[in-house]
Amino acid sequence: MSDIEKQMVEELKAIREAVTPKPAAPTPPAQEHKGLVEEFTAFLNKYGIIGLAIAFIMGGAVGSLVSALVSDIIMPFITFFIPGGEWEQATLALGPIVLAVGHFVGAVIDFVIIALVVFWLMKMVQRSSLK
């Protein structure tokens, strides 16, 4: 057999392979149809939505608690250093621009306290057997 004949035989084999039907890919198993309630329950369980909702509600409550702590307990001590005693209304005027410094300071103190509480809670969780 010459080289040309060998090439022709190889091409014919390639053509035969290309036109030969291949077996179909296996179909995935049929999923049983779930009702809306079952699907919703599976969704809630899979993503832990109930725990997330509880954490969100508790976070709002803790935020209110910390804001009350800052405005009612901590800031009265700071008002000693702010003339006039109204720390929440303390402003800084730069020409026509008036900055509400007192409100911002209260928000910063709220944030720092919340961050410290979350840090403390995470340290406690890491030390315990909860994960």
GROMACS elastic network, one bead per residue, 0.5 to 0.9 nm:
[ bonds ]
;  ai    aj funct       b0    kb
    1     4     6  0.81360   500
    1     5     6  0.60693   500
    1     6     6  0.66078   500
    2     5     6  0.52578   500
    2     6     6  0.63019   500
    2     7     6  0.87471   500
    3     6     6  0.50511   500
    3     7     6  0.62260   500
    3     8     6  0.86205   500
    4     7     6  0.51006   500
    4     8     6  0.61781   500
    4     9     6  0.86570   500
    5     9     6  0.61481   500
    5    10     6  0.85820   500
    6     9     6  0.51145   500
    6    10     6  0.62097   500
    6    11     6  0.86154   500
    7    10     6  0.50570   500
    7    11     6  0.61037   500
    7    12     6  0.85547   500
    8    11     6  0.50308   500
    8    12     6  0.60934   500
    8    13     6  0.85932   500
    9    12     6  0.50581   500
    9    13     6  0.61966   500
    9    14     6  0.86415   500
   10    13     6  0.50813   500
   10    14     6  0.62335   500
   10    15     6  0.86648   500
   11    14     6  0.50254   500
   11    15     6  0.61580   500
   11    16     6  0.85981   500
   12    15     6  0.50277   500
   12    16     6  0.61113   500
   12    17     6  0.85473   500
   13    16     6  0.50705   500
   13    17     6  0.61260   500
   13    18     6  0.85756   500
   14    17     6  0.50795   500
   14    18     6  0.61513   500
   14    19     6  0.87874   500
   15    18     6  0.50206   500
   15    19     6  0.62855   500
   15    20     6  0.85617   500
   16    19     6  0.53541   500
   16    20     6  0.60099   500
   17    20     6  0.53118   500
   17    21     6  0.84537   500
   18    21     6  0.79782   500
   19    22     6  0.87867   500
   21    24     6  0.87721   500
   22    25     6  0.88929   500
   23    26     6  0.87516   500
   24    27     6  0.84244   500
   26    29     6  0.88710   500
   27    30     6  0.83709   500
   28    31     6  0.85823   500
   30    33     6  0.89115   500
   31    34     6  0.86782   500
   34    37     6  0.80418   500
   34    38     6  0.59470   500
   34    39     6  0.61826   500
   35    38     6  0.53433   500
   35    39     6  0.62397   500
   35    40     6  0.85924   500
   36    39     6  0.51608   500
   36    40     6  0.60424   500
   36    41     6  0.85230   500
   37    40     6  0.51170   500
   37    41     6  0.60781   500
   37    42     6  0.85630   500
   38    41     6  0.50787   500
   38    42     6  0.60994   500
   38    43     6  0.85475   500
   39    42     6  0.50826   500
   39    43     6  0.61353   500
   39    44     6  0.86754   500
   40    44     6  0.62212   500
   40    45     6  0.86435   500
   41    44     6  0.51070   500
   41    45     6  0.61988   500
   41    46     6  0.85384   500
   42    45     6  0.51188   500
   42    46     6  0.59330   500
   42    47     6  0.86236   500
   43    46     6  0.51598   500
   43    47     6  0.62476   500
   43    48     6  0.82000   500
   43    49     6  0.80858   500
   44    47     6  0.56836   500
   44    48     6  0.56952   500
   44    49     6  0.51510   500
   44    50     6  0.67429   500
   45    48     6  0.52579   500
   45    49     6  0.70518   500
   45    50     6  0.80204   500
   46    49     6  0.80671   500
   47    50     6  0.86067   500
   47    52     6  0.87534   500
   48    51     6  0.55011   500
   48    52     6  0.63457   500
   48    53     6  0.87738   500
   49    53     6  0.60397   500
   49    54     6  0.85569   500
   50    53     6  0.50953   500
   50    54     6  0.62179   500
   50    55     6  0.85897   500
   51    54     6  0.50991   500
   51    55     6  0.61116   500
   51    56     6  0.85547   500
   52    55     6  0.50401   500
   52    56     6  0.60936   500
   52    57     6  0.86633   500
   53    56     6  0.50184   500
   53    57     6  0.62252   500
   53    58     6  0.85477   500
   54    57     6  0.51872   500
   54    58     6  0.60669   500
   54    59     6  0.84025   500
   55    58     6  0.50637   500
   55    59     6  0.58764   500
   55    60     6  0.85923   500
   56    59     6  0.50247   500
   56    60     6  0.63523   500
   56    61     6  0.87548   500
   57    60     6  0.52276   500
   57    61     6  0.63770   500
   57    62     6  0.87087   500
   58    62     6  0.60319   500
   58    63     6  0.84055   500
   59    62     6  0.50590   500
   59    63     6  0.59806   500
   59    64     6  0.86146   500
   60    64     6  0.62902   500
   60    65     6  0.86190   500
   61    64     6  0.51615   500
   61    65     6  0.61899   500
   61    66     6  0.86525   500
   62    66     6  0.60306   500
   62    67     6  0.84546   500
   62   114     6  0.81262   500
   63    66     6  0.51918   500
   63    67     6  0.61018   500
   63    68     6  0.85910   500
   63   110     6  0.79290   500
   63   111     6  0.89753   500
   63   114     6  0.73634   500
   64    67     6  0.50791   500
   64    68     6  0.61849   500
   64    69     6  0.85794   500
   65    68     6  0.51667   500
   65    69     6  0.61841   500
   65    70     6  0.87171   500
   66    70     6  0.61336   500
   66    71     6  0.85551   500
   66   110     6  0.61756   500
   66   111     6  0.88018   500
   66   113     6  0.71631   500
   66   114     6  0.69708   500
   67    70     6  0.51446   500
   67    71     6  0.60463   500
   67    72     6  0.82576   500
   67   106     6  0.80785   500
   67   107     6  0.80986   500
   67   109     6  0.87558   500
   67   110     6  0.58536   500
   68    71     6  0.52032   500
   68    72     6  0.55948   500
   68    73     6  0.76156   500
   69    72     6  0.54586   500
   69    73     6  0.52519   500
   69    74     6  0.65434   500
   69    75     6  0.85670   500
   69   110     6  0.85001   500
   70    73     6  0.56846   500
   70    75     6  0.57452   500
   70    76     6  0.86944   500
   70   106     6  0.68469   500
   70   107     6  0.88404   500
   70   109     6  0.69177   500
   70   110     6  0.63667   500
   70   113     6  0.85673   500
   71    74     6  0.63369   500
   71    75     6  0.52984   500
   71    76     6  0.73671   500
   71    88     6  0.84376   500
   71   106     6  0.70912   500
   71   110     6  0.89461   500
   72    75     6  0.64799   500
   72    76     6  0.67027   500
   73    76     6  0.61658   500
   73    77     6  0.75951   500
   74    77     6  0.57385   500
   74    78     6  0.68994   500
   74   109     6  0.89878   500
   75    79     6  0.61182   500
   75    80     6  0.88920   500
   75    87     6  0.72744   500
   75    88     6  0.87927   500
   75   106     6  0.75652   500
   76    79     6  0.50625   500
   76    80     6  0.70070   500
   76    85     6  0.80487   500
   76    86     6  0.89641   500
   76    87     6  0.80466   500
   77    80     6  0.56866   500
   77    81     6  0.79678   500
   78    81     6  0.56694   500
   78    82     6  0.69085   500
   78    85     6  0.87960   500
   78    87     6  0.76286   500
   79    83     6  0.73199   500
   79    84     6  0.79623   500
   79    86     6  0.67297   500
   79    87     6  0.55494   500
   80    83     6  0.73377   500
   80    84     6  0.88001   500
   80    85     6  0.66664   500
   81    85     6  0.81764   500
   82    85     6  0.59445   500
   82    86     6  0.75584   500
   82    87     6  0.64726   500
   82    90     6  0.77590   500
   83    86     6  0.78078   500
   83    87     6  0.84443   500
   83    90     6  0.87476   500
   84    87     6  0.79522   500
   84    90     6  0.86673   500
   85    88     6  0.89137   500
   85    90     6  0.88233   500
   86    89     6  0.55796   500
   86    90     6  0.64913   500
   86   102     6  0.83391   500
   87    90     6  0.51640   500
   87    91     6  0.88879   500
   87   101     6  0.86036   500
   87   102     6  0.51932   500
   87   103     6  0.76888   500
   87   105     6  0.87752   500
   87   106     6  0.85129   500
   88    91     6  0.86305   500
   88   100     6  0.81238   500
   88   101     6  0.79473   500
   88   103     6  0.50368   500
   88   104     6  0.84755   500
   88   105     6  0.83758   500
   88   106     6  0.73388   500
   89   100     6  0.68972   500
   89   101     6  0.78160   500
   89   102     6  0.56645   500
   89   103     6  0.69015   500
   90    99     6  0.86249   500
   90   100     6  0.62855   500
   90   101     6  0.57366   500
   90   103     6  0.75196   500
   91    98     6  0.64363   500
   91    99     6  0.53760   500
   91   101     6  0.50807   500
   91   102     6  0.64111   500
   91   103     6  0.86924   500
   92    97     6  0.83034   500
   92    98     6  0.56895   500
   92    99     6  0.50528   500
   92   100     6  0.66586   500
   92   101     6  0.63955   500
   93    96     6  0.70643   500
   93    97     6  0.57991   500
   93    99     6  0.62470   500
   93   100     6  0.89102   500
   94    97     6  0.51158   500
   94    98     6  0.62023   500
   94    99     6  0.78751   500
   95    98     6  0.76407   500
   98   101     6  0.89495   500
   99   102     6  0.88021   500
   99   104     6  0.89587   500
  100   103     6  0.57938   500
  100   104     6  0.64831   500
  100   105     6  0.88754   500
  101   104     6  0.50739   500
  101   105     6  0.60630   500
  101   106     6  0.86321   500
  102   105     6  0.51573   500
  102   106     6  0.62997   500
  102   107     6  0.87149   500
  103   106     6  0.51258   500
  103   107     6  0.62832   500
  103   108     6  0.87169   500
  104   107     6  0.50289   500
  104   108     6  0.61557   500
  104   109     6  0.86122   500
  105   108     6  0.50603   500
  105   109     6  0.61735   500
  105   110     6  0.85462   500
  106   109     6  0.51751   500
  106   110     6  0.61424   500
  106   111     6  0.86571   500
  107   111     6  0.61723   500
  107   112     6  0.86590   500
  108   111     6  0.50734   500
  108   112     6  0.61747   500
  108   113     6  0.86159   500
  109   112     6  0.51060   500
  109   113     6  0.61337   500
  109   114     6  0.85350   500
  110   113     6  0.53076   500
  110   114     6  0.61463   500
  110   115     6  0.85560   500
  111   114     6  0.51252   500
  111   115     6  0.60013   500
  111   116     6  0.85235   500
  112   115     6  0.50616   500
  112   116     6  0.61128   500
  112   117     6  0.86007   500
  113   116     6  0.50815   500
  113   117     6  0.61584   500
  113   118     6  0.86231   500
  114   117     6  0.50830   500
  114   118     6  0.61390   500
  114   119     6  0.84952   500
  115   118     6  0.51567   500
  115   119     6  0.60402   500
  115   120     6  0.85198   500
  116   120     6  0.60327   500
  116   121     6  0.85323   500
  117   120     6  0.50452   500
  117   121     6  0.61037   500
  117   122     6  0.85956   500
  118   121     6  0.50492   500
  118   122     6  0.61289   500
  118   123     6  0.85924   500
  119   122     6  0.51749   500
  119   123     6  0.62296   500
  119   124     6  0.86923   500
  120   123     6  0.51368   500
  120   124     6  0.62867   500
  120   125     6  0.87240   500
  121   124     6  0.50564   500
  121   125     6  0.61924   500
  121   126     6  0.86321   500
  122   126     6  0.60908   500
  122   127     6  0.86189   500
  123   126     6  0.51258   500
  123   127     6  0.63202   500
  123   128     6  0.87394   500
  124   127     6  0.51997   500
  124   128     6  0.62649   500
  125   128     6  0.51053   500
  125   129     6  0.72982   500
  125   130     6  0.59341   500
  125   131     6  0.70444   500
  126   129     6  0.73823   500
  126   130     6  0.73077   500
  126   131     6  0.73620   500
  127   130     6  0.83090   500
  128   131     6  0.81072   500
